[in-house]
Each structure stands twice: as structure tokens, then as C-alpha cells.
């Protein structure tokens, strides 16, 4: 597997994990307490960071 392929797989995994965390922060399961505003902000920060990493992983190599 190439380094680029690994970066893309890692980016996708990080994006999916951050989306799951954000979903749980915004819509807690019935048996879970609702997220605090700080937890929602942290989940948003992680999702933003993951999206930035995913964008870099899929950006054309000549886009500098």
C-alpha cells in the first residue's frame, strides 16, 4: 500500500470517527446524558480538524 493510500485511509477513518463523536454530542442516546456545550464544541473542533486532514489527503499533488 502506498503512503498516499495510507494517508487517505487514515483521513477517512478519522473523519468517520469524528462524525460519530459529533453525532453523539448533538443527539445523545436515550440512556446517555446530553453533552455539555464544551463537549459539543470539542466534537466540532475534532470534526473540523479531521475534515482538513481529509482534504489534504485527497488534494491533487500539484495543488500547492
Contact map, one row per residue, 1 for C-alpha under 8 A:
1110110000000000000000000000000000000000000000000000000000000000
1111110000000000000000000000000000000000000000000000000000000000
1111111000000000000000000000000000000000000000000000000000000000
0111111100000000000000000000000000000000000000000000000010000000
1111111110000000000000000000000000000000000000000000000000000000
1111111111000000000000000000000000000000000000000000000000000000
0011111111100000000000000000000000000000000000000000000010000000
0001111111110000000000000000000000000000000000000000010011000000
0000111111111000000000000000000000000000000000000000000000000000
0000011111111100000000000000000000000000000000000000000000000000
0000001111111110000000000000000000000000000000000110110010000000
0000000111111111000000000000000000000000000000000000010000000000
0000000011111111100000000000000000000000000000000000000000000000
0000000001111111110000000000000000000000000000000100000000000000
0000000000111111111000000000000000000000000000100110010000000000
0000000000011111111100000000000000000000000000000000000000000000
0000000000001111111110000000000000000000000000000000000000000000
0000000000000111111111000000000000000000001001100100000000000000
0000000000000011111111100000000000000000000000100000000000000000
0000000000000001111111110000000000000000000000000000000000000000
0000000000000000111111111000000000000000001000000000000000000000
0000000000000000011111111100000000000001001100100000000000000000
0000000000000000001111111111000000000000000000000000000000000000
0000000000000000000111111111100000000000000000000000000000000000
0000000000000000000011111111000001100011001000000000000000000000
0000000000000000000001111111000001100001000000000000000000000000
0000000000000000000000111111100001000000000000000000000000000000
0000000000000000000000111111111111100000000000000000000000000000
0000000000000000000000010011111110000000000000000000000000000000
0000000000000000000000000001111110000000000000000000000000000000
0000000000000000000000000001111110000000000000000000000000000000
0000000000000000000000000001111111000000000000000000000000000000
0000000000000000000000000001111111100000000000000000000000000000
0000000000000000000000001111000111110000000000000000000000000000
0000000000000000000000001101000011111111000000000000000000000000
0000000000000000000000000000000001111111000000000000000000000000
0000000000000000000000000000000000111111100000000000000000000000
0000000000000000000000000000000000111111110000000000000000000000
0000000000000000000000001000000000111111111000000000000000000000
0000000000000000000001001100000000111111111100000000000000000000
0000000000000000000000000000000000001111111110000000000000000000
0000000000000000000000000000000000000111111111000000000000000000
0000000000000000010011001000000000000011111111100000000000000000
0000000000000000000001000000000000000001111111110000000000000000
0000000000000000000000000000000000000000111111111000000000000000
0000000000000000010000000000000000000000011111111100000000000000
0000000000000010011001000000000000000000001111111110000000000000
0000000000000000000000000000000000000000000111111111000000000000
0000000000000000000000000000000000000000000011111111100000000000
0000000000100110010000000000000000000000000001111111110000000000
0000000000100010000000000000000000000000000000111111111000000000
0000000000000000000000000000000000000000000000011111111100000000
0000000000100000000000000000000000000000000000001111111110000000
0000000100110010000000000000000000000000000000000111111111000000
0000000000000000000000000000000000000000000000000011111111100000
0000000000000000000000000000000000000000000000000001111111100000
0001001100100000000000000000000000000000000000000000111111100000
0000000100000000000000000000000000000000000000000000011111110000
0000000000000000000000000000000000000000000000000000001111111010
0000000000000000000000000000000000000000000000000000000001111110
0000000000000000000000000000000000000000000000000000000000111111
0000000000000000000000000000000000000000000000000000000000011111
0000000000000000000000000000000000000000000000000000000000111111
0000000000000000000000000000000000000000000000000000000000001111
